[in-house]
Amino acid sequence: MSQHSPNTNPDSPATYVIQVRGRLGPQWDDWFEGMAVAQNDAGDTIITGTVADQAALHGLLRRIRDLGLPLISVIRIDNGDGDPSSSTPEDLP
């Protein structure tokens, strides 16, 4: 479990990268509230985009659960200054 950063407000918009087992096509973008849906080489689906707050994030996770897709990871992208917009999944370790 990661540590909560005092500079991270859970009720502010943030960019997330959510990885699930299985393949979903780009037609699912609207169902995931406009987030980008793509596949990686391992055959998993990567859902990326800005989420308004923690309540919206939990809503997205419920949708994933309702589809029966196993959740692999949920990563909040933050470039360190509170503005996640300039970070990309490639910036992750």
C-alpha positions in Angstrom: 0.0 0.0 0.0 1.4 3.4 -0.9 1.8 6.3 1.5 -0.6 9.2 1.3 1.2 12.4 0.2 0.0 15.4 2.2 0.3 17.4 -1.1 -2.2 15.1 -2.8 -5.9 16.1 -2.5 -8.1 13.0 -3.0 -11.0 15.3 -3.9 -9.3 17.1 -6.8 -9.0 15.9 -10.4 -6.2 13.5 -11.1 -5.0 11.3 -14.0 -5.1 7.6 -13.5 -3.8 4.6 -15.4 -6.0 1.5 -14.7 -4.9 -1.9 -16.0 -7.3 -4.8 -16.2 -6.9 -8.4 -17.5 -8.7 -8.9 -20.8 -9.3 -6.9 -23.9 -11.7 -4.0 -24.4 -11.9 -2.0 -27.6 -12.0 1.7 -28.0 -15.8 1.6 -28.3 -15.7 1.4 -24.5 -14.3 5.0 -24.2 -17.8 6.5 -23.6 -18.7 3.8 -21.1 -15.6 4.8 -19.1 -16.5 8.5 -19.2 -14.2 9.5 -22.1 -11.1 7.8 -20.8 -8.8 6.3 -23.4 -9.0 2.5 -23.7 -6.0 0.7 -25.3 -4.4 -2.7 -25.2 -0.8 -3.6 -24.2 1.3 -6.3 -25.7 0.4 -8.7 -22.9 -3.3 -8.7 -23.9 -4.4 -6.5 -21.0 -6.5 -3.3 -21.3 -5.1 0.0 -20.1 -7.7 2.7 -19.2 -6.2 6.2 -18.9 -7.6 9.6 -18.2 -8.5 12.3 -15.7 -11.0 11.5 -13.0 -12.8 14.3 -11.1 -12.4 12.9 -7.6 -12.2 9.8 -5.5 -16.0 9.2 -5.8 -15.7 9.2 -9.6 -12.7 6.8 -9.4 -14.7 4.4 -7.2 -17.5 4.6 -9.8 -15.0 3.6 -12.6 -13.8 0.7 -10.5 -17.3 -0.5 -9.9 -17.9 -0.5 -13.7 -14.7 -2.7 -14.1 -16.0 -5.0 -11.4 -19.4 -5.2 -13.1 -17.7 -6.3 -16.4 -16.0 -9.1 -14.5 -12.6 -7.9 -15.5 -9.8 -8.7 -13.0 -8.1 -5.5 -11.8 -4.3 -5.5 -12.2 -3.4 -2.0 -11.1 -4.6 1.5 -10.4 -1.9 4.2 -10.6 -2.3 7.9 -10.0 0.0 9.9 -12.2 1.3 13.1 -10.6 4.3 15.0 -11.8 5.1 16.3 -8.3 3.6 19.7 -8.5 -0.1 18.7 -8.2 -0.7 18.9 -11.9 -1.0 15.5 -13.4 -1.7 16.8 -16.9 2.0 16.8 -17.9 2.7 13.2 -16.8 2.3 10.3 -19.1 2.2 6.5 -18.5 5.8 6.4 -19.9 6.8 8.5 -16.9 6.0 5.6 -14.5 8.9 3.6 -13.1 
